[in-house]
Amino acid sequence: MRASELLRRLRRRAARLGIEHREEPGKGSHRKVWHGERRTVVPMHSGDLPAGTYRAVLRQLGLVEDDMER
């Protein structure tokens, strides 16, 4: 999954659940993301996110893959 797709799904999930979702530029090609009360940094590199990075971002936000809708 591309980073842009992950962020789009997080925004839709936040809107659906009525929780705060905020994004700010980070250093270089990274973006700071707040999803509810939790925060992480998402690398905005080209291509798909490595599987471990994707799972780490979800874990840092307190989510599992089943929480992400298509």
VOGU-3710 file (C-alpha; in Angstrom, 3 decimals, decimal comma):
1> mrasellrrl> 0,000/0,000/0,000  1,269/3,446/-0,867  1,632/6,036/1,900  -0,906/8,316/0,198  -3,476/5,484/0,177  -2,821/4,775/3,870  -3,395/8,431/4,761  -6,581/8,550/2,682  -7,949/5,491/4,509  -7,003/6,970/7,889
11> rrraarlgie> -8,821/10,226/7,024  -11,953/8,301/5,974  -11,833/6,163/9,138  -11,512/9,256/11,335  -14,456/10,942/9,597  -16,575/7,805/9,920  -15,793/7,422/13,645  -15,854/11,134/14,445  -12,303/11,280/15,781  -9,643/13,915/15,131
21> hreepgkgsh> -7,206/13,302/12,300  -4,427/15,796/11,641  -1,399/15,775/9,347  1,610/18,094/9,315  4,810/18,131/7,307  7,695/16,358/8,968  11,376/16,355/8,129  12,196/15,582/4,526  9,693/13,283/2,875  7,831/12,339/6,047
31> rkvwhgerrt> 4,489/13,403/7,471  3,465/13,643/11,139  0,042/12,102/11,671  -2,278/12,365/14,679  -5,173/9,902/14,650  -7,287/10,376/17,729  -4,921/10,638/20,695  -2,061/8,760/19,022  0,741/10,027/16,814  3,177/8,546/14,308
41> vvpmhsgdlp> 5,361/9,522/11,359  4,606/8,174/7,874  7,368/8,104/5,241  6,086/9,599/1,968  8,525/7,787/-0,344  7,584/6,570/-3,801  6,244/3,041/-4,192  4,602/0,830/-1,608  5,381/1,024/2,092  7,390/-1,985/3,251
51> agtyravlrq> 5,143/-4,455/5,113  6,959/-3,939/8,417  6,699/-0,154/8,158  2,979/-0,406/7,376  2,375/-2,659/10,397  4,505/-0,393/12,638  2,480/2,691/11,639  -0,770/0,859/12,408  0,582/-0,437/15,726  1,721/3,061/16,761
61> lglveddmer> -1,796/4,338/16,031  -3,365/1,488/18,019  -4,893/-0,150/14,930  -4,797/-3,549/13,249  -5,078/-4,319/9,531  -8,756/-5,221/9,934  -9,439/-1,604/11,016  -8,423/-0,361/7,578  -11,291/-0,429/5,085  -10,829/-0,478/1,343
//
